[in-house]
Amino acid sequence: MDPGLRFAMVVIPLAADGPAPRGENMGLSQGRRAAQDIVRLTGSGMRAARWGTSALLVLGSLVGCSSGDGKTSGHAGATPAADAGPTNGPGDYRPPTDLCPKVDFGPLTAAVAPTAGPTKGERTGSDPAIGSGAACLQGFRTAGTKVDGRSTVYCTAWKDVAAAIKQYKYRLSSAPQEARGPVVQERGLGQAAFRYENVKEAAPFLSDLRLLVRDSNLECEIQVQSLKPLASQQVTAAWPAMAETAQALLPELRS
C-alpha cells in the first residue's frame, strides 16, 4: 500500500492590532493559510493557513493509502475539534461544519487529473469567537494508481466582515513574497479574490496553486498541489477550474 496524502490544519486568531504574523504550519500548507494558518502536508508539511495569529489548533490528520486498484483507505484523526463551534457576528455566512458534501471537485478533475479515493474533511478554528470553519481534501493522481497530488478547499467564517477584510488584505500583501510570477486579482469572484503559484515552503510539492476568495465575512482558499510538476496546460486549465469551484461553492455556504 502506498502512503497517500494527509493534512492537518491550524487556526491562528487575529491579533488585536491587526493580522498576526503568519503562523507556520497549520495544516495544509505549511506556510499557508493558516489562519487558519495551515501547516503543510507531509514531512515538512503543508503550509499553515495564515488566517490569524496566536493560539494553535491542530486539526488532526487525514491519511489515505492508495492501493493498486486506485481505492483509498486508512482514515485517521477525523474527530472534530471540540471548540470549533459557531462563530457569532454580522455577515452573510455561518461557519461550515461539513464542507465536502458542498464542494464539486468536477471542474478540477477535468482540468488537472482524475481523483483518487474519497474526499476527507475536517472542522477548523482555534477560537470560535473569532473564526471557524472546515476543510475538504480530494486526492488525485496524474499517472498510475498512486496518489501524487491533491485539491483542498478551506473555508472560514470570520466573526464579522471587518475581520474578514483585514485578514484578506494581510494575505494579499503577503502573497508576493510567496509567489512565482505575478499575484493576479480575480474579478467577479466573491467580493475580492486573487491567485498565485506558491513557491515559498512549497515542499514537498513541485506545483502549488492557490486561489483566495473573500465574500462578506467568509474566506475560502482553494489549493491544487502536486508532487510532480504540473504541465503548463494543466496549470492554465486549473485556474478557471479553481474559480469555477469557488463560484459554485459560495451559494452553498451562504446563510
N, C-alpha and C positions, 0 to 999 in steps of 0.2 A: 504494500500500500504506500502510495507516495504522499508525503505531507502536503496538505493544501494550505491555503492562505488563512490567516487568522487576524482578528483585530481587537483592540482594546481602546476604549475612549476615556478621556479625562476631561472634566469640565472645570474651567477656572473662572471664578466670579469676577465681575468687573471691579476695578479699583474705584474708590470713592471719587478720585480726582481725574479719572479717565481710564482708558483701556490699559490694563496692566501689560507688562511685557509678555510676549507670547511665551507661554509655558511650553516646555517641550515635553512631548510625549504624552499625548493624550490618547489616542487610540489609534486611529488610523493614520495619522500622518504624523510623523514624529515631529515634524515641525509644524504641523499644520493646524488645523483647525482647532485647535483646541480651543477652544474655548469653549469651546469645548476645546480645548487645546487637545489635539488628538495625538496620540503617540503613534509612531509608525508601526507598521505591521509586524514584521518578524525580525528577530535579531535586533538590529538597531531600531526596528520597529517602524511604525508609521508616524507621521509627524503629529504633533499634538494639535488638536483642533484649537486654534487660538481664540477662544471667544472670551477670555476674561483673564483674571489672574488671582491667585491666592490659593485657597484650598483645592486639593485634587481629589477627583473621584475616579477611580479606575473601574471602568465598567466590567471588566472581566474579558475573557477572550472567547472568540468563536473559532473553533478549529474544524477544518474539513479535510478529509483524506479522500483522494480520488483513486479509484481502482481502475483496472484495465477496461472496465465496461463504461467508464465515464461517470459512474454514480459517486455520490459523495456521502461519506458517513463520518461519525465521530464528532459530535457537537458537545462542546464543554463550556461551562461558565455562562449559562443562559439565564441565570437568576437576575431579575431586575434590581437595580439599586433601591434600597428601602426609601431613600429620601427623594427619589425622582418623581415627586407628585406634581399636582397642578401648580402653575405659576399664575398668580393673580395680577391684574393690572390691565390698563387700557391697551387696545389693539384688536386687530381682526382675527387673531389666531390664538388658540389654546394649545398647550404642548401636546404634540402627538405622542402616543404611548405604544403604538403598534404600526410602524411605518411600512413594513414590507408589503402588506396587502394593498397599499395605496400607490406603490411605485410600479410603473410599467417600464421594465428594462428592455422591451422590444426594440425601440429605436437604437439603443446601444448595441444590442446583439446583432442587428443588421449592419451596423456601421463598423464595429470593431472585431467581434469574434463570437462564436457560439458559447452559450452559457455552460457551466459545469456544476452540476449539483443544485440543491435548493438554496433559496435565499436564507440569510441568517440575520436576525435583528437583535438590537439591544436598546434599552432605555438609557438616556444620558442626563446629566445635570448634577452638579455638586451642591447647588443651593437653589432649591425651587422658588425661593423668594426673588431670585434674580433671573433665572432662566432654566428651562429643562426641555427635553425633547426625546428624540430617538434616532437610531441609525439603522441602516439596512445594507447588507453586503451581498453581492452576487458575483461568484467566481466565474471566470471564463477561461477558455483555452484557445490559444492561437494556432496550436499544432498538436497532433497526437491526442492522448487522453489525459495528460497531466494538467492540473490547474496551474496556469502560469500568469494569471492576472486577475484583476477584479474591478468591478464598478461598485462604488459605495456612495450612498446618499446619507447626509447628516442634516437634520432639521432641528432648530431650537427656537422656541418662542420666548423672547425676552420679556421682562416684566412690563415694559411699555415701549412705545415707538421710539422715544428719545434714546433709550438704552440700545435699541437695535441699530439706530443710525450711528451712534457713537462707535459701536463695535464694527459696523460695516466700514466706516471711514478709516478706522485703525487698520483693518485688514487690507483695504485698498492702498493705503500709504505704505504698508509693509511689503506688498506683493512685488514691487520692482527689485527688491533685494533678494528675492527668491526665484525670480523668473529667468528663463532662457527666452530671449526675444521680448516682444512688447507685451504689456498688460492691456488687453483690449476690453473696452466697455461695451456691453451688450445693450442695445436699445430695445425697448418694448418688452422686456422680460422683468416681471415684477415692477417695483418702483426704482430699482437700481440693480445692476449686475455687471460683473466683469469676469474675465477668464485669462488664464495664462498657463504656460508649461512650467511646472516647478522643477528646479534642479537642486535647490538647497536641501541637503539632507534627504534626497530622494531615495537613497539606497534603502533596500536592495532593488528598487525599481529602476529600470532604464528608461521608462517612459512614465510620466506622471502629469496628467492633465487635470486642471481644476477649474470649476465654474462656481462662483459665489453669487447668490441672489438674495436680495432683501425685499420683502413686501410687508408693509406695515411693521408689526413687531416680530415678524418671522424672518429667520435667516436659514437658508438651505445651501449646502455645499455638495456638489457632485464631483467625485473623483474617478478618473479612469487610470489605473496603474497596471503596468505590465513588467514582468521580469525580463522580457525580451523587448528590444526596441520595436515600437510600432512603425509600420511603413508610413511614408508621407501621406499616402492616400487614406490610410486608416485615421491618421491624425486629422486630416482635412474633413473626413466624414464624421469624426467623433464630435467636433464642436457643435454643429447643428443638432446632432442627436442628443447631446447633453442638454442643450437649450430646450429641445422638444420635451425631454423627460421632465425638466423643471416646470415648464409651462403647463403640462398636464397635471403635475402634482399639486400645484398651488391651490386650485379649486377644491381638491380633495381634502385639504387640510384647513380650509377656511371655516371659522366657527359659524 
